[in-house]
Protein backbone atom coordinates (compact mmCIF):
# COMPACT_ATOMS: atom_id res chain seq x y z
CA UNK A 1 0.00 0.00 0.00
CA UNK A 2 2.93 2.35 0.48
CA UNK A 3 3.46 2.69 -3.29
CA UNK A 4 0.00 4.16 -3.92
CA UNK A 5 0.62 6.69 -1.12
CA UNK A 6 3.93 7.59 -2.78
CA UNK A 7 2.05 8.09 -6.07
CA UNK A 8 -0.42 10.43 -4.35
CA UNK A 9 2.49 12.45 -2.92
CA UNK A 10 4.21 12.56 -6.31
CA UNK A 11 0.98 13.73 -8.01
CA UNK A 12 0.65 16.46 -5.39
CA UNK A 13 4.27 17.48 -6.00
CA UNK A 14 3.40 18.26 -9.64
CA UNK A 15 1.07 20.98 -8.33
CA UNK A 16 3.67 22.64 -6.12
CA UNK A 17 4.06 26.39 -6.49
CA UNK A 18 7.79 26.84 -5.97
CA UNK A 19 8.97 29.63 -8.30
CA UNK A 20 11.57 30.93 -5.83
CA UNK A 21 13.24 27.80 -4.43
CA UNK A 22 12.51 25.65 -7.50
CA UNK A 23 12.18 22.80 -4.97
CA UNK A 24 8.79 21.09 -5.43
CA UNK A 25 7.71 18.76 -2.62
CA UNK A 26 4.65 16.55 -2.25
CA UNK A 27 3.24 14.75 0.76
CA UNK A 28 0.36 12.37 1.32
CA UNK A 29 -1.11 10.66 4.35
CA UNK A 30 -3.54 7.81 4.78
CA UNK A 31 -5.88 7.49 7.73
CA UNK A 32 -6.68 4.14 9.31
CA UNK A 33 -10.06 4.20 7.54
CA UNK A 34 -8.34 4.52 4.15
CA UNK A 35 -8.80 8.20 3.35
CA UNK A 36 -5.86 9.81 1.54
CA UNK A 37 -4.96 13.50 1.81
CA UNK A 38 -2.18 15.15 -0.18
CA UNK A 39 -0.49 18.51 -0.42
CA UNK A 40 2.31 20.41 -2.13
CA UNK A 41 4.53 23.25 -1.01
CA UNK A 42 3.33 26.75 -1.85
CA UNK A 43 5.69 29.72 -1.86
CA UNK A 44 4.90 33.43 -1.91
CA UNK A 45 6.90 36.50 -2.93
CA UNK A 46 7.84 37.28 0.67
CA UNK A 47 10.07 34.21 0.56
CA UNK A 48 10.64 32.22 2.76
CA UNK A 49 7.01 32.66 3.81
CA UNK A 50 4.59 30.15 2.39
CA UNK A 51 3.99 26.64 3.55
CA UNK A 52 5.38 23.17 3.20
CA UNK A 53 3.72 20.23 1.46
CA UNK A 54 3.06 18.59 4.82
CA UNK A 55 1.27 21.72 6.06
CA UNK A 56 -0.97 21.81 2.98
CA UNK A 57 -1.69 18.09 3.38
CA UNK A 58 -2.60 18.53 7.05
CA UNK A 59 -4.93 21.40 6.14
CA UNK A 60 -6.89 19.14 3.79
CA UNK A 61 -6.90 16.38 6.43
CA UNK A 62 -8.19 18.67 9.20
CA UNK A 63 -10.84 20.28 6.98
CA UNK A 64 -12.17 16.82 6.09
CA UNK A 65 -12.56 15.88 9.75
CA UNK A 66 -9.20 14.29 10.52
CA UNK A 67 -8.94 10.75 11.83
CA UNK A 68 -6.14 8.48 12.95
CA UNK A 69 -3.11 8.73 10.64
CA UNK A 70 -1.69 5.34 9.65
CA UNK A 71 1.10 6.39 7.27
CA UNK A 72 2.71 9.35 5.54
CA UNK A 73 4.80 9.68 2.36
CA UNK A 74 7.04 12.60 1.37
CA UNK A 75 8.78 13.13 -1.99
CA UNK A 76 10.83 15.96 -3.52
CA UNK A 77 11.66 16.48 -7.16
CA UNK A 78 15.30 17.38 -6.53
CA UNK A 79 16.20 15.41 -3.39
CA UNK A 80 15.95 11.69 -2.78
CA UNK A 81 14.93 10.47 0.67
CA UNK A 82 13.73 13.88 1.81
CA UNK A 83 12.48 14.15 5.37
CA UNK A 84 10.01 16.69 6.75
CA UNK A 85 11.62 19.88 8.07
CA UNK A 86 11.70 20.46 11.83
CA UNK A 87 8.50 22.49 11.89
CA UNK A 88 6.66 19.88 9.85
CA UNK A 89 7.94 17.11 12.08
CA UNK A 90 6.26 18.89 14.99
CA UNK A 91 3.07 19.48 12.97
CA UNK A 92 2.92 15.83 11.92
CA UNK A 93 3.60 14.66 15.48
CA UNK A 94 0.60 16.69 16.64
CA UNK A 95 -1.74 14.52 14.56
CA UNK A 96 0.05 11.16 14.43
CA UNK A 97 1.57 8.67 16.86
CA UNK A 98 5.25 7.84 17.42
CA UNK A 99 4.70 4.52 15.60
CA UNK A 100 3.09 6.14 12.53
CA UNK A 101 5.03 5.04 9.43
CA UNK A 102 6.82 7.72 7.42
CA UNK A 103 7.92 6.76 3.90
CA UNK A 104 10.94 8.57 2.49
CA UNK A 105 10.90 8.45 -1.29
CA UNK A 106 12.89 9.02 -4.46
CA UNK A 107 11.27 9.50 -7.88
CA UNK A 108 10.59 5.77 -8.24
CA UNK A 109 9.04 5.04 -4.87
CA UNK A 110 9.68 4.38 -1.20
CA UNK A 111 13.37 3.98 -0.36
CA UNK A 112 13.17 3.96 3.44
CA UNK A 113 10.51 3.55 6.10
CA UNK A 114 10.93 5.21 9.49
CA UNK A 115 8.50 6.20 12.21
CA UNK A 116 7.45 9.60 13.44
CA UNK A 117 9.14 8.67 16.72
CA UNK A 118 12.38 8.22 14.79
CA UNK A 119 11.96 11.65 13.20
CA UNK A 120 11.01 13.55 16.34
CA UNK A 121 12.00 11.55 19.42
CA UNK A 122 11.55 14.41 21.90
CA UNK A 123 8.71 16.35 20.30
CA UNK A 124 6.74 18.96 22.16
CA UNK A 125 3.44 17.39 23.25
CA UNK A 126 0.16 19.26 23.66
CA UNK A 127 -0.52 17.63 27.02
CA UNK A 128 2.47 19.60 28.34
CA UNK A 129 0.30 22.72 28.03
CA UNK A 130 -2.48 21.47 30.28
C-alpha positions in Angstrom: 0.0 0.0 0.0 2.9 2.4 0.5 3.5 2.7 -3.3 0.0 4.2 -3.9 0.6 6.7 -1.1 3.9 7.6 -2.8 2.0 8.1 -6.1 -0.4 10.4 -4.3 2.5 12.4 -2.9 4.2 12.6 -6.3 1.0 13.7 -8.0 0.7 16.5 -5.4 4.3 17.5 -6.0 3.4 18.3 -9.6 1.1 21.0 -8.3 3.7 22.6 -6.1 4.1 26.4 -6.5 7.8 26.8 -6.0 9.0 29.6 -8.3 11.6 30.9 -5.8 13.2 27.8 -4.4 12.5 25.7 -7.5 12.2 22.8 -5.0 8.8 21.1 -5.4 7.7 18.8 -2.6 4.7 16.5 -2.3 3.2 14.8 0.8 0.4 12.4 1.3 -1.1 10.7 4.3 -3.5 7.8 4.8 -5.9 7.5 7.7 -6.7 4.1 9.3 -10.1 4.2 7.5 -8.3 4.5 4.1 -8.8 8.2 3.4 -5.9 9.8 1.5 -5.0 13.5 1.8 -2.2 15.1 -0.2 -0.5 18.5 -0.4 2.3 20.4 -2.1 4.5 23.2 -1.0 3.3 26.7 -1.9 5.7 29.7 -1.9 4.9 33.4 -1.9 6.9 36.5 -2.9 7.8 37.3 0.7 10.1 34.2 0.6 10.6 32.2 2.8 7.0 32.7 3.8 4.6 30.2 2.4 4.0 26.6 3.5 5.4 23.2 3.2 3.7 20.2 1.5 3.1 18.6 4.8 1.3 21.7 6.1 -1.0 21.8 3.0 -1.7 18.1 3.4 -2.6 18.5 7.1 -4.9 21.4 6.1 -6.9 19.1 3.8 -6.9 16.4 6.4 -8.2 18.7 9.2 -10.8 20.3 7.0 -12.2 16.8 6.1 -12.6 15.9 9.7 -9.2 14.3 10.5 -8.9 10.7 11.8 -6.1 8.5 13.0 -3.1 8.7 10.6 -1.7 5.3 9.6 1.1 6.4 7.3 2.7 9.4 5.5 4.8 9.7 2.4 7.0 12.6 1.4 8.8 13.1 -2.0 10.8 16.0 -3.5 11.7 16.5 -7.2 15.3 17.4 -6.5 16.2 15.4 -3.4 16.0 11.7 -2.8 14.9 10.5 0.7 13.7 13.9 1.8 12.5 14.1 5.4 10.0 16.7 6.8 11.6 19.9 8.1 11.7 20.5 11.8 8.5 22.5 11.9 6.7 19.9 9.9 7.9 17.1 12.1 6.3 18.9 15.0 3.1 19.5 13.0 2.9 15.8 11.9 3.6 14.7 15.5 0.6 16.7 16.6 -1.7 14.5 14.6 0.1 11.2 14.4 1.6 8.7 16.9 5.3 7.8 17.4 4.7 4.5 15.6 3.1 6.1 12.5 5.0 5.0 9.4 6.8 7.7 7.4 7.9 6.8 3.9 10.9 8.6 2.5 10.9 8.4 -1.3 12.9 9.0 -4.5 11.3 9.5 -7.9 10.6 5.8 -8.2 9.0 5.0 -4.9 9.7 4.4 -1.2 13.4 4.0 -0.4 13.2 4.0 3.4 10.5 3.6 6.1 10.9 5.2 9.5 8.5 6.2 12.2 7.4 9.6 13.4 9.1 8.7 16.7 12.4 8.2 14.8 12.0 11.6 13.2 11.0 13.5 16.3 12.0 11.5 19.4 11.6 14.4 21.9 8.7 16.3 20.3 6.7 19.0 22.2 3.4 17.4 23.2 0.2 19.3 23.7 -0.5 17.6 27.0 2.5 19.6 28.3 0.3 22.7 28.0 -2.5 21.5 30.3 
